[in-house]
């Protein structure tokens, strides 16, 4: 295994994926698989309330989840989410994120080997 060493001044952005799921069980199932397979370093599963238009009507639903991964896995993680997700049109947003150097290093190390 390779170990990535970073100085405290090295910035290594990563991606935070914001993905909504229909329920906690689905969020936990998808999160478990993506983290286990090292597509994501971690998944934060938390409830949100969504109001949105779908099929000509405003929907109000509880939904769940956020993932964090390396920049290099952006498209591969999106493909895995689309494969696993039950929604016809899943919300898969991503944001380039910065954090403290130790946390950024941990994310990179957690998804190595993909």
N, C-alpha and C positions, 0 to 999 in steps of 0.2 A: 504494500500500500504506500501511496505517496502522501506526504504531509505537506500541506500548504501553509507556509509561514508568512505572516503579514506584520508589518510594523504598525504601530498605533496610528500613524499618519496616512496609511494606505487606505484609500476609499475603494471599495469593491461593491458597486451597486448590485442589487438582486431584484427579483420581481416578486411583488405581492399580487397574487391572483385573487380577485373577488368573484366568487361563484355562488349563485343562489341555488338552493335545493328545496324540494317540496316539503321535506320533513327531516327531523333529526336522525331517524334511522338511515335514510338515504345518505345524508351528509356523513354520518359515521362510517357507513360502508365504503363510500368512495374515498373518504379521507384515509381510512385504514389501508386500502389497497394502494393508493398513490404514495403514501409515506412508506409502507412496507417495501414497495418496489423501487423506492428512492427517486421517484419523479418529483417529490416535494420533500423539503426538509422537515416541515411541520404543517399542521392544519389547525387553525383556531376555529372551533365550532361554537357558534353563538347564535342566538335567535335574533332575527330582525323582523320588522313588519314592512311588507311591500304593498304599494298601491300602484297599479299599472293598467294600461289598456290591453285587452286580449280578446279577440273574436268580437269586437264591437261593443264591449262593455268594460267598465272599470272593475278590476278584480282587487280584492284585499286578502292577502295571504301572509302567513308566517313562513319565513324561509331561513336558511342557515348557511354560514361558512366563509373562510378565507384560507388560502394556501400561500406558502413562501417557497421559492425555488431560485436557482441560478439563472442568469440571463441566457446561458447556453441551452437551457432546456425549455425555453419559451414555447416553441412550436410543437415539440414532442409532448409536453404536458397538456397543451390545448387539445391535441389529437386524442390523448388518453381520456381527458374529461369528456369530450364529445362521445367517445366510445362507451363510457360508463354511465353517462347522464340520462335520466329518464325524460327530460323535457325535450319537446320537438325543437325549440329554439332556446338553448341554455344561455344564460348570461355568463359570459367568460370575459371579464375585464382584467387588465393587468396594469400595474403601475410600477415604474422604476423606483426603487426604494433605497435609502441609505440608512445605516444604523451604526452602532459602535463597532469598531474593527473586530472585536472578539466574536460578536454575534454574526457579522458578515462571514467571517472565517468558518464558523460553525455551520452556516447554511451551505457553503461551498463543500465542506468536508462531508456533510450529510448526504449530498446527492452525487458524490464521486462514484464513478463506476457505471454511470448511465451513458 
